[in-house]
Amino acid sequence: MTTLKDNSSQNLAWFHALSFEDKQALVDEIEPIHYASVYHDELVRIYKTKVKPAKKDLLKDSFDLDSDLTTLTIKK
């Protein structure tokens, strides 16, 4: 059994392996079916409130910048 998250991850990896032209053709084909279920404003809201802060926290937890802002260290 494949979970929605597993399927999403599989689709994402496969999609990014396509050429730009193939990506565009696929999006043009499925957009009316798939993307119509998510309003653009909601997609932007999810990115701004969930994805972007998580990305920022991940970067903050992964790197350390010294006090004079000259040395960036990767945390282990």
N, C-alpha and C positions, 0 to 999 in steps of 0.2 A: 504494500500500500504506500502510495506517495502522498505526503502531506502537502498542503498548499504552499508552505514555506519551502519545502524541498523542490516542488515544481517551479516556484518563482525563481529560486536560485539557479536551477538548471536552465530555465529560459533565459535568464540574464546572461549567464556565461555563454550560451549558444549565440544569443543575439549580438553580443559584443565581438564575436568571432567573424561576423558577417562584414562585408564591405559596406562603405557608407551608402552606396547606391542600393544594395540589397536591403539594408536597414530601412531606408526611406521607402522603398517599394512595399516592404512588409507593414510598416507603420501606416502607410496610405491605405493598405488593404484592411487591416484590423481596426484602425482608429474608429470608424463609425460603430463597430460592434463593441469593442472592449473599452475604449477610453470614454465613451459616452456615459458610462456608469459612474465616472468620477468627474465631478465639476472641477474646472480649472482652479477656481479659488480654493477649493478644498485640497487639491493636490499641492498648491503653493503653501497653504497653511500647514499641512503635514510636514512638508520639507522644512519650513521655518521653525516649527515648534518641536519637531521630533528628530529629524535627520541632522540638520545643521548643528544644534546644540550637542548632539551625541558625537558628531565629528570633531567639534571643537574640544570637547572633553577628552576624546581619545588622543588628540594631538597634544593637549596640555599634559596628559598623563604619560605620554611617550617621550616628550622632549623637555629639556631643562635649559633655559637661557640665563646666562650669568647676569649679575647686576649691572654691568656696564654695556650689556647687549651686544657683546662681541663674540661670545662663544656659545654655540648650540651643542648640547650634549644629548645623545640618545640614551634614555633611561632603560635599564634592563628589567 
